[in-house]
Amino acid sequence: MATPERHAADYPQSRLIVDLPVAGLFIASLAHWIRDAPADGVVFFAAAAVLLFTERHGIAPDALLAPPVRLPAASLIAAVALVALVFGRHTVPMSLTVVAIGASALVLEWRDPSLPSQPVPRRGWVWVALAISWCLWELVSFIYEQAAGGLSLTHPTMSDLVDPMLDLRVVQALALGVWVAAGLAMLRAAAAARRTA
């Protein structure tokens, strides 16, 4: 295993080119402003700005020496599901819970710098094709609905299809539980990859 000094040197300390995910956040912010949702636009813009700042300034090599954080998977998933069952979405407790989870995830990720570039697996194109197809569907649906002046039953967005199901608090709890579980899995996978790089 590489020494901490060599390990830290493997990571770029700053970047001049904006990563595509950061650019995507800026585009999402613009889309929310167009759809007259300024609060969502501010959230996406602020997240993109913070990520861009950290990309340009890098992270101290000492961050790699910090011990890994133990993530409370089962208890966290249960707590979020309970908040959804008791309060429901579009409430202050639920909003605070989601914000706390997102902020905590960002802090955990910032403890280590990004992984260096790795060869893309041969099957990677499948996931890229699916992601691009979904984004294009959402983009076309969004533009279509904006032109039609509201909800379109012939070309709905993903939100239009999912929202009716999320009116049930049980479905909300299950969806949030899956969302938190997926996020924890990604954080653990990224941390494990860094520690073994």
N, C-alpha and C positions, 0 to 999 in steps of 0.2 A: 504493500500500500504506500502511496506517495506521502512524503512529509507534508505538514501543513503549509510550509513555505512554498514548496513546488505546487501544491494543490491550489493555493490561492493565486499563484502566478498564471495558472491555466485559464483564468477567467478574465475577460476584457473588463477594464475599469471604466470605460466610457465608450459611447457609441455616437456617431454623427448622423446615422441614418435611423429614422423612426421605424420601429418594428411594425409589422402589419397589424397585430392586435391593437396597438396603441392608435394607429390610424383608423382602425375600425371603430374604436370608442369615440373618436372625434366625429366620424361620420354618423354614428348613432346619436350623438348629441345634437347634430344638425337636424337629423330626421325628427327628433322629438320636438325641436323648436318649430319645425314646419307643421307638425301635427298639433300644435298649440298645447304642448305639455312642457312648459318651461322648467318645472321642478325636475322632471326626469332629464331634461337637457343639461341642467346644471350638474346633476349627479354624474352623468357620463363624462361631461367636460372636465369636472374636477378630478375624476379618477384617471382620465387620460393625461392631464397635466402633471399629476403627482407621479405617475409611472414614467412619463417622459423625463421628469426631473431626476428620478433615481437612475434611469438608464444613462443619462449624460454624466452624472457625477459618480456612478459606481458605488461600491460598498467596501468598507474596510476589510482587509484580509483577516483581521482578528475575528470577524463574524463566523468564519469557518471553524474556529476553536470552540464556539459555544456548544454546549451539550444539546442533543436533540430534545424537542419538547414532546412530552407524552400527551397525546390527544384523547380526551374523554369521549370516545365514540358513542357508546350505548347511552350514557347519561345525557349527552348533548342532544342526540336525536330525539330521545324521549322528552326532554325539556321543550324543544322547539315544537314537537307535535302537540304537547299539552297546551302551550300558548295558543296555537292555532285552534285547538278544540274549544278552549275557554273563551277566547276573545274574537277569533275570526280575523280575516284579513281586512286591510284598510282601516286598522285601528292603531292607536298610538303604541300599545304594548307590542303588537306584531311588527310594526315598523322599527321600533327600537331593537327588537330581537334580531331582525334581519341586518340592520346596520351594524350591530355589535359583532355578528358572525362575520360579515364582510370585512370589517376593520381588523378583527383578530386574524383572519386569514392573510390579509395583506402584511401585517406585522410579522407573522410566522414566515412568510415567503421572503421578506426583506432581510431576515436573519442570514440568509445565504444568497450569494449572487447567482445569476442564471447559469445554467449548464452550457458548456461550450458546444459548438455545432457538432451534431452527430449524423452519420449517414442515415438517410431516410429508408425505413424498411420497404421491401418491394410491395407489400400490401398497403403501404401508406396512401397510395393514390386512391384507393377505395374510399377511405375516410375523407380525403380532400374533396373527392367528387361529390360525396354525400353532403358535406358541409356547404360547398359552393352551390349545389342544387337547392338546398334549403334556403340559403341566403337569397338566391335569385328569386325563388318563389315568394319569399317575404317581401322583397323589394318590389316585384311586379304587383303583388297584392296591395301593398301599401300605396303605390302610385295610383292603382286602379280605384281604390276606395277614396283617395283624396279627390280624384277627378269626378267620382260618382257622388261625392258629398256625404258619405257615410258608409255604414256597413253594407257589404256586398255579399249576397248569398251565392253568387256564381263564382266569385274569386275571393274567398275570405282569407284573412291573415291567420297565422297560428294562434294569436291571442283571441280572435273571434271564435275559433273552434274550441279552445281550452277553457275560456272564461265560464261558460255555462256549467261545466263539470266542477269548477273550483268554487261555485256557489255553495256546495255542500262542505261543511266543516270537516267531515271525515276525510273527504278527498283532499282538502287543503292540508290536513295533518299528514296524510300519506305522501303527498307531493313534496312537502317541506322536509319530511324525513328522508326521502330518497335524495333530495337536493343536498342536504347536509352530509349524508353518507357518501355521495359521489365526491363532494368537495374534500372530505376527509381522506378518501382513498387517493385522490390526486395529490394532496399535500404529502401524504406518507410515501407515495411512489417517488415524488420529486426529491424528498429528503433522503430516501434510501439510495437513489441514483447519485446524489451529490456525495454522500458519505463513502460510496464505493468507487467513485470516479478516479 
